[in-house]
Amino acid sequence: MTGKPTDMFYNTGIATYVWVLSNKKREEQKGQVLLINGVNLYGKMRKSLGSKRNEMSEKDVATIVRCFGNYEAVERQALDKPAEQKSNRGRQSANAKEAVAKTFAAKLFASHEFGYRRLTIERPLRQSWQFSDELLSELRFSSSRAINTAMKWVYAEYGETYWSDEEDCEQYGQLIDYETEIRVHIKANLSAMKEKDIKDLLNEKTWLNQKALLLKARALQGEIGNEQHDDVNPLDCVLKTACKTLDIKLETAEKKQLLSAICWTNPEAEKVVKKVHKAEADPVYGLFETTDAKGKAQVVEYTPDSDLRDNENVPLDPSRSVNEVNEAYFAKEVQPHVPDAWIDASKRDDKDGDIGIVGYEIPFNRHFYEYVPPRDLSVIDAELAEVSREIMGLLGEVGV
């Protein structure tokens, strides 16, 4: 892979690279990648063509071809190239930085040095729940994003005044008299809504179904109470008991919307248990040993929090097994910072089937970066002081 100078093509000022791919390498070259840094092999054109300002001479091309033919590393060496001409606009520094010498180099790498496995790192979901009036009020409206906003506007505009939550309210959900006004509002403010969604919004059944769910939730509130709980794990049992006591049946969709309304993420709450396992604990891969309500030991899998999901790129190391490399990286780079994290073992590479998705990245500039130390701080301070004096002098002249 050869890095070419910038500004080599018309209206293309970005860096460009030439890749040479071959399946007929010599035996000693297999599994190796040669990076050639030719970004300084150029000369200025007499006349620019848009962003095309640089060109490579035959000598520059020969340097790259010779390096590729030898297929070996080349230590950084200075090139016989003129320094870049700096702009003379504006105030010139009295102690300008020295021009960096243009160099040429090449480095040889094993192909696995550019590879990594991308691990998915999960952390447990923590939730609180509460049957509060404010949270339950959201059940009046559909959970569908397509009509939720529109339902809230319609209720505030027409329903809140004329409808009641009594079971014998015959007007609840009837919008035929306001259809024209509602459609005008939707066209002006919610133009992305489809006709199907508008019909659902205007359908009395949509409103009555949501009202029925709201009334069920209020009945459960009277049985369960409205206190906040910071452990969502017993909620399912609490809900089943209350439904049985009140002879209330919650459909699957209703239960899903109810739980979504009364639960929220709380970093201070208990972790949400997804499943209890009979296998041995393996915290690296998400099986944690804990105790149940009776103090009995058990191994659990927690529900992952998608908002806390992260990825780690683990460098490939063919001298060790995949699991050994992954676990060593996890123990060093992840666990000390987030002890409750784990590796998602279900994310595997399609080709080798091991944990982690294999990828490759060639950070060309990083490998050929040349550190240029900054100027001494005293020199910068002196320069700033001089500029300040000049500015104050100019301000003084303006004042006169």
N, C-alpha and C positions, 0 to 999 in steps of 0.2 A: 504494500500500500504506500503510495507516494503522495505527500502533501505538496500541492502546487501553490504558486504565489496567488495572492488575491488580485482582483482587477485584471484578470486575464481574458475575460469575455465581454462582449458588448452588453452594457446595462446589467452586468452581473458582478457585483462587488464582493460577493461572499467567497469564503474559502472553498476550494475544489480539490478533489482527490482522484487519483487514478488507481483503480484496483486491478491487479493482475491475478486471475484465478486459473489454476491448472490442476488437473488430475494426473499429470505425468511428471511429477516432481522426482528428483533423484532421491534415493533412499535416505541419505543424510539430511534432506530438506523436509521430509514428511513430518507433519505435526509442528512445523515452525512457521512463524509469520515475520516477515521483514518489513519494518517501518522505515521509510526514507523521508527525511525532512528536507524537502526541496523548496520550502517557502521563500527562501532568500535567493534562489537561482533565477534572477530576472534582471532586466534592464529597463529603463524608462523609454517609452515611445517618444518620438519627436513631436507627435501630435496625437492627442487622445481621441478615442472614438467612444463617446458616451462615458461609461464607467471603465472601458478598456484602456488602461494606462500603461500596463506592463507587458513585456514580451520576453520569451526565453530564447537565448541564442543557441546555436548549434553546440557550442561548448557546454552550455548548461544542460542541454539534453544528453550530451555524451557523458557528463558526470553521473547523471541518474542511471543511464543504461549500463555504465561500467560497474556501478555499485550493485545494481540488480544482478548483473552477470556473475559477480564475485559471491553474491549472497552471503555476506558476512557483515558484522557490525563495524561501523566507522566512528571513531572518536570525534567529538566536536572539533572542527577545524575552521579557522577563519577564512573567509572568501575575499578575493580581490574585487570587492564591489564598493562603489562610492556610498558614503553615508547619506541617509535621507535628508533632503533639504527641508528645513523647518520654515514655517510661515513667519514673515517679518512683521505681521500685523500686530498692533497693540503694543503694550509695554514689554520690553524684552528684559528677562531676568539677568541680573549682573553675575549670578553664579548658576548658569544653566546646567542642566544635567548633561553628562557626557554621552555622546552618541553610542549606542550599543553596536558592537561589531557584528556584522552579518556572518553567520556560520552555516555549516553544512554538517549533518550527522545522520547516522543510520543505526537502528537498534534491532536486535534479533530476539524474538520471544517464542516461548512454547505457546501453542494455540490455546491451551487451557488457562493461561494467565489472563485472558480476556473474558473468560467465562464465569458465570455465577448461577446459583440456584435462587430463585425468588421464593422465599418462604412467606406464607400468610400467617401473621401473628394476630391471635384473637385475645380479647379480654372479656371478662364476664359482664353481662348486663345486670344493672342494679336498679330496682324499681320500687316506688312507693305507690300506695293506692288509697282512695278515699271516695266515699259516696257523698260528695258535697253538692249543694244546689248548683253551684257554678259549673262544675264538671258535667253534671247530669243534663244541664240545659243544652249541651251540644247534641244530645240524642234527638232533639226535635228536628234536626236536619240530617239529610243523607250524608253518609261518609264518602260518597263519590265526589271526587274533586270537580267533576264535570258540572255538578249542579249545586254543590254545597254553598258557594258564595251567593249564587242567585237565590237560593232558598232563604238565606238569612236576610237578604234585601226585601224579598217578597213578604216575609213574616213581619219585618219591621214596618213596612209600608202599608200593608193591608190586613195581615192576620192578627197582629198584637192587639189591635183595637176592637176587631169584630169577632174574633174566635176566642173560645175558652177551652180549658183542658178537661171540662166535665165530659163524661162519657155520652151524654145526651145532646151535645152541641152538634146540631145538624149542619151548620154552616162551615164547620172546620174543613179546610182544604178545597173549598169551592172557589174557583178563580175565574169562572167563565165571564163574569161581568168586567174583569180587569185585564183580560187577555191582551187587548190591543195596547194598553199602557205598558204592560209587562214586556211585550215583544219590542216596543219602541226603546225601552230602557236597555234591554239585552243587546239590541243592534248597536246602540250608542256606546255601551260600556263593557259588554261581554260578547263581542262580535265573534269570538272563537267558538262559542257554543254551537253544537250541531242541532239540527231539527229534532232528532231523536231525544236529545237531552232536554230540549225545550218542552217537548210533549210530556216527558217524565215530570218535569217541574210543574206543569199545569194539571197533571193527573191527580185527582183527589185521593186516589189510592196510595200514592207516594206519601202524602202528608199524613194519612190515617195510619199507615204502617209505622211511621216514625213516632207518631203520637202514642200508639200502643206500646212501643218499646220504652218511651219516656215514662209512661204510667207504670209499667212493670218495674222500671228502675227505681221509681219513687217508692213503690211498695217495698222493694228490697231494702231501700234506704231506711224505712221505718223499722225493719226487722234487724238490720245489721248495724245501723247507726251511721254517723257522719264523721267519726274520728279518723285521723290520718294514721296509716300503718306503713311501717318501713320494711316490711317483709312480705313480698308478694307470693311466696311459696304456699302458705295456707289458704290463699284466696279461693282456689278452686273448690276446696272442701267447704269453706264458709258459704260460697255461692250455692253449692248443691244443697246444703242443709237448709238455707233460707228459701230456696225455690221449692223444696219439698214441704216445708212448713206452710208456705203460702199457696201451695198448689199452682205454682207458676212454671210454665214451660218456655225455655229460651231456645229458639232455633239456633243453628250453628252461626249463621250470619249475624243474628241479634247478639249472641254472646261475644262474638268477635268485636263488634262495634262498641258494646258495653265496656269490655275490658280495655279497648283502645281509649275510651273516654275517661275512665276512672284511674288509669295507671299512667305514670310518667317516670322518666329517668331521673334518678336521684343518686349521685355519687356516694352519699352517706348511707344509703339503704343496703339491705342484705343482697347477696348475689342470687340470681334467679336460677334455680335448678332445672335443667332440661330433662335429665334422665338419670335414674339410679342404675349402676352397673354391678354385675357380679364379678367382674374381672379385678385384677390387682391394680392398685393405684399407679398412675404414670403421669405425674403432673406436667412433664414436658409436652405430652400430647393430649392434655386436657382431661385426664382422669384424676380427680382430687379426692383424698381421703378426708372425711368429715364425720360428724355425728348427727343422727336424726333427733326428733323432738324428745325421744325417750332416752337419749344418751348412747344409743347403740351405734357402733362404727359402721360406716358405709362409704362406698366409692361412688362419686357423682360426676356427671358431666354438666357444665354450666351452659346457659344460653349465651351465645356471643353477642356483644354489642357492636353493631355494624358501624356506629359512629367512632368507635375506638379501634377499629380494624386497621392494621398497618402491614407493611411489607418490608422484608429485609433481604438484601442481596448478599448471599454467602459465596465467597470466592471458591471456585472449583479446586479440588485437591485430589488428583488421581492416586496419590500414595496412601489414602485412607478411604474407608467406606463412606458412603453418602451420609448415613445416619450418624456416624461418628463425627464427621465434619459439621453437620447441621447442629447436633446437640452441643458440641464444644463452643460453637459460635453463639448459640442461644444462651448457654450458661455464662458466657463472658460479656456479651453485648446487650442482652435483653433482661434476663432475670434480675440482675442487681438493681435495675431501674423500675421494673414492673413485675413484682414477684408472682402476681396472679395471672400472668399471661401464659399462653401455650401456643404450640405449633399446630396448625390445621393440617392433619395428616391426610386429608381427603384431596388436597391440592397436589396432584402428582404430574410429572412430565409424561406426555403422550408417548415419547419414544422409548425411554428406559423404565418407566413405571415407578421411579423412585420419588420420594417426597421433595417437592420444590420444582418449579418450572425453570428449565434451563434457558438461559439467554446469554448473549454476548454483547460486549460494548468495547469499542476501541477509543479510549480517551487520548487522541493523538496529541493535542496541545499539552496535556499534562506530562506526557513522557519526554517532551522536548522543551519544557519550560526552563527559561534561564532567569534566575533570580537577579534582580538589579537592586542593590541596597539603596534606600532613600538618602537624600542629602542630610547632612548633620543638622540637628535641631537648632543649634545656635545660628547657623547660616540662614535657616528659614525665618527664625525670629528677627534677625537683623534686617532681612528683606521686608518683612511685614512692618517693622518699625519705620523703615525708609518710605514705604508706600503711605503709611499713616501720616508722616510728616508732609509728604507731597499733597495729600488730600486736604490736610488742615491749612496748608499754604494757599491752595486754590480757593477754599472756602473763605479764607481771610480776604483774598482779592475780590471775591464776589460781594462780601460785606462792605468793602470800601466803595 
